[in-house]
Amino acid sequence: MSSKTSAQVIIGGRVYTLSGYEEEAYLQKVASYLNGKLEEFKGMPDYTKLSGDMKSVLLELNIADDYFKAKAQVERLERELQQKEDESSDLKNELVSRQIEQERNTKAYEELEAENRRLLLEKTKLEAALEQNAATENKEEKE
């Protein structure tokens, strides 16, 4: 675990000291986010007329809204990622099955080629034997 850090930040025009186990840059980023939210509200009509408590509640509600929207987006992206991982796994399994099938087909093809060569050789031998028998019979007839 990293050590505790402190950073001076400006939020809403006031200086605060934030402490945490995050880096100073992160603490500054949090303060910047809050300042951005406050700037959004300052542009709203009647914001300045609200009490301090109402302004705080408005800020808290908006931050909670951002949080829940971000959380919903993360959950949606996690579901999409899981779906893509499942599809990828299915495709990998299909690829392996097709590779196994290809290997089986290649082996069967090679076996058929070998059988074809054996049969062609046997055919050639039988034709030669047939020609030899025919030649022998012709020779015997002539004698």
PyMOL commands that set and color helices and strands:
alter all, ss='L'
color gray80, all
select helices_A, chain A and resi 24-42+47-49+52-142
alter helices_A, ss='H'
color red, helices_A
select strands_A, chain A and resi 5-11+14-20
alter strands_A, ss='S'
color yellow, strands_A
deselect
rebuild
show_as cartoon
